[in-house]
Amino acid sequence: MERKILNTLRALDTSDGAGVRLKRALGYNPMVRLDPFLMLDAFSSDNPYDYIAGFPPHPHRGFETVTYLVEGHMRHRDHLGNEGDLKQGGVQWMTAGRGIIHEEMPQQQDGVLRGFQLWINLPAAEKMKPAGYRDIADTEIPRLDLPSGGQIKAIAGEVTLGNEVLTAPVHGGSTDPLYLDVTLRPGELLTVPLNTGYNAFLYLFEGQASVAGETVQSDHLATLTDGDSVTLEGGRQGARLLLLAGKPIGEPIAQYGPFVMNTQDEINQALSDYRDGTLTAEPPEL
């Protein structure tokens, strides 16, 4: 059963961190989420003053963040002592779990910074697990060149296209996310299998694309109906888009900024832990 477009949303201009200008496609209010996805931010600028102040130290609890850099690079460090420099084309996959305090500082590379940050929820049973992260270099991310000149880059999950299987460095888990960066030439068609029952959306960041005859413009997000596949067609100038799907968690969400839990009491506890300096502490053994 082919998926169609359910709703189309225009990404809203906003800012975060110390004034980083971005477009928020998911998560700009509690009604604009798609379980298990909480938020999607797109940032793109050739003006360093739009992003150079970055994201100073801040906490997270209860979910995962996925930062994907298309252009530029970003220095980061956290309370665990991890420190690195996420390079162009690379991905940082961070599990906040019980708690993490980190900072992300974009760096100029020919003046340009472009990328995305995705928030993925965790089920209640995993919200308080130990924090962790991994940096994935561009060279570790598998690609498939399409017959008409397009390309697929598999950031998360596994997808079978014809006789080819792309298995990303991050796959499986409770939400089993699929995260593809898809480039299509003008008029190029691509059918991607998707798990029935998984929520899915696409985000256009270059050109235009259509699904079942309905066109999606750049800087727009389109949620998809249920089904076992989606067919994408590049517009007159081609298209570049993110295609994401994930297994819904189906649990209540309580959120206060960087804390995402199941109840307001758990949010209050997170705030208390942060004030007391115990957000990142290991729970006592029973």
C-alpha positions in Angstrom: 0.0 0.0 0.0 1.6 3.3 -1.2 1.7 6.1 1.3 0.3 9.5 0.5 0.7 13.0 2.0 -1.4 13.4 5.1 -0.4 17.0 6.1 2.1 19.6 4.9 3.7 22.1 7.3 5.9 25.0 6.6 9.0 25.2 8.9 8.9 28.3 11.1 11.8 30.7 11.6 13.0 30.9 15.1 16.2 30.9 17.2 17.7 28.7 19.9 20.8 28.5 22.0 22.6 31.8 22.2 20.7 33.1 19.2 21.3 30.5 16.5 18.9 31.2 13.7 17.0 28.2 12.4 13.8 26.8 11.0 11.7 24.5 13.2 9.8 21.9 11.2 8.6 19.7 14.1 8.1 20.6 17.8 7.3 24.3 17.7 4.2 23.4 19.8 3.1 20.1 21.5 0.6 19.4 18.8 3.3 19.4 16.1 5.1 16.2 16.9 5.0 12.7 15.2 5.7 9.9 17.7 8.5 9.0 18.3 9.9 12.2 16.7 9.8 15.3 19.0 11.5 18.0 17.0 13.3 18.7 13.8 15.4 21.9 13.4 17.1 22.9 10.1 19.9 25.5 10.2 21.5 27.0 7.1 23.4 30.2 6.7 26.4 31.8 5.1 26.4 34.5 7.7 28.5 33.4 10.7 26.6 35.9 13.0 23.5 33.7 12.5 25.1 30.8 14.3 28.6 31.4 15.8 27.4 32.0 19.4 26.2 28.4 19.3 24.6 26.4 22.1 26.4 27.0 25.4 26.2 24.3 28.1 22.7 23.0 28.6 21.0 19.9 30.0 18.9 17.1 28.5 17.0 14.2 30.0 14.7 11.5 28.5 15.4 11.4 24.8 18.0 11.3 22.0 19.4 14.0 19.8 20.7 13.4 16.3 22.8 16.2 14.8 23.6 15.9 11.0 25.9 18.4 9.4 25.6 18.8 5.6 28.2 21.6 5.6 30.5 23.2 8.1 31.6 21.6 11.4 30.7 21.8 15.1 32.8 21.4 18.2 31.1 19.7 21.2 31.8 18.5 24.7 29.9 17.1 27.6 30.1 16.5 31.4 31.4 13.0 30.7 34.6 14.4 29.3 33.7 13.6 25.8 35.0 16.2 23.3 35.1 16.3 19.6 34.6 18.1 16.3 31.7 17.0 14.2 32.8 17.3 10.5 30.9 18.0 7.3 28.7 15.1 6.4 29.0 13.5 9.8 26.4 12.7 12.5 26.5 12.9 16.3 24.0 10.5 18.0 23.5 11.4 21.6 21.4 9.5 24.1 20.6 11.9 27.0 19.0 9.1 29.1 19.1 10.1 32.8 20.9 13.3 32.1 23.7 15.0 30.1 25.0 18.5 30.1 26.8 19.5 26.9 27.6 22.3 24.6 27.6 22.6 20.8 29.6 25.4 19.1 29.3 25.8 15.3 32.5 26.6 13.5 33.0 28.5 10.2 34.0 26.5 7.1 34.0 28.9 4.2 31.4 30.8 6.2 28.7 28.2 5.7 26.9 26.1 8.2 24.0 23.8 7.2 22.5 20.8 9.0 19.8 19.4 11.1 19.0 18.4 14.7 16.4 15.8 15.3 15.0 14.8 18.8 13.8 11.2 19.2 11.8 10.2 22.2 12.7 7.3 24.5 10.2 5.0 26.1 9.6 5.2 29.9 11.8 2.2 30.5 14.8 3.8 28.9 14.5 7.4 30.0 16.8 7.0 33.0 19.4 4.9 31.4 23.1 6.1 31.3 23.9 8.9 28.9 26.1 8.2 25.9 27.0 9.4 22.4 28.9 8.5 19.3 30.3 10.5 16.5 29.8 9.0 13.0 32.1 10.3 10.3 30.8 10.9 6.8 33.0 8.0 5.5 31.1 5.6 7.8 27.7 6.4 6.3 26.6 4.1 3.4 25.4 5.5 0.1 23.6 4.2 -2.9 23.9 5.9 -6.3 20.6 5.8 -8.2 20.4 4.9 -11.9 19.2 8.4 -12.9 21.9 10.3 -11.0 20.4 10.7 -7.6 21.7 9.3 -4.3 20.6 7.9 -1.0 22.6 8.3 2.2 21.5 6.1 5.2 22.0 7.9 8.5 20.0 5.5 10.6 18.1 2.2 10.0 18.2 -0.3 7.2 16.5 -0.1 3.8 16.4 -2.5 0.9 16.3 -1.0 -2.6 16.2 -3.6 -5.4 19.2 -5.9 -4.7 20.9 -3.4 -2.5 20.7 -3.3 1.3 21.9 -0.1 3.1 22.6 -0.6 6.8 23.4 2.6 8.6 25.8 2.7 11.6 22.8 3.2 13.9 19.9 0.8 13.5 17.3 -1.0 15.6 16.4 0.0 19.1 13.0 0.7 20.6 12.0 3.2 18.0 13.9 1.5 15.1 14.3 4.9 13.3 15.0 5.2 9.6 16.8 8.4 8.6 17.7 8.9 4.9 19.2 11.9 3.1 17.8 11.6 -0.5 18.9 13.5 -3.6 16.7 13.2 -6.7 17.3 14.5 -10.2 14.5 16.3 -12.1 11.7 13.7 -12.7 13.6 10.9 -11.0 11.4 8.4 -9.3 12.3 6.5 -6.1 10.2 4.0 -4.2 11.3 3.4 -0.6 9.9 0.5 1.5 8.6 1.5 4.9 7.4 -0.6 7.8 3.6 -0.6 8.1 2.5 1.1 11.3 5.6 3.3 11.6 5.0 7.0 11.5 6.9 8.7 8.6 7.6 12.2 7.2 9.8 13.9 4.7 11.4 17.3 4.9 12.3 19.2 1.7 15.4 21.4 2.0 16.3 21.8 -1.7 14.0 22.0 -4.8 10.6 20.3 -4.9 9.4 16.7 -4.7 6.0 15.1 -5.1 4.3 12.1 -3.5 1.2 10.5 -5.2 0.9 13.7 -7.3 1.0 16.2 -4.5 4.0 18.6 -4.5 6.1 19.5 -1.4 8.0 22.8 -1.6 11.4 23.5 0.0 11.4 24.3 3.7 8.2 22.2 4.2 7.6 19.0 6.1 5.0 16.5 4.9 3.6 13.7 7.2 2.6 10.5 5.4 -0.3 8.1 5.6 0.3 4.5 6.7 1.5 2.0 4.2 4.4 -0.2 3.2 6.2 2.2 0.8 6.4 5.7 -0.5 7.3 6.9 -4.0 9.1 10.1 -4.4 9.5 12.1 -7.6 12.0 15.0 -8.1 10.7 18.3 -9.2 11.8 20.4 -12.2 15.0 21.4 -10.5 15.4 18.1 -8.6 15.1 17.7 -4.9 17.0 17.0 -1.7 15.1 15.8 1.3 15.2 13.9 4.5 12.9 10.9 4.8 12.3 9.6 8.3 10.2 6.8 9.9 10.0 5.3 13.3 8.1 3.0 15.5 5.6 4.9 17.7 6.1 4.7 21.5 2.5 5.4 22.3 3.1 6.9 25.8 2.1 10.2 27.3 4.6 13.1 26.9 5.5 15.7 29.5 8.0 18.2 28.2 9.7 21.3 29.7 12.3 22.6 27.3 15.2 20.1 27.3 13.5 17.6 29.6 11.1 15.0 28.0 9.4 12.6 30.4 6.0 10.9 30.9 4.5 12.9 33.8 4.7 16.4 35.3 6.1 14.9 38.5 9.0 13.5 36.5 9.6 16.9 34.9 9.6 18.5 38.4 12.1 15.9 39.5 14.4 16.7 36.5 14.3 20.4 37.4 15.0 19.6 41.0 17.9 17.3 40.0 19.3 20.0 37.7 19.2 22.7 40.4 20.8 20.3 42.9 23.5 19.3 40.6 22.4 15.6 40.5 20.9 15.5 37.0 23.8 13.4 35.7 24.5 11.4 38.9 24.1 7.7 38.9 21.1 6.5 40.9 22.0 4.8 44.2 22.2 1.0 44.3 19.4 -0.7 46.0 
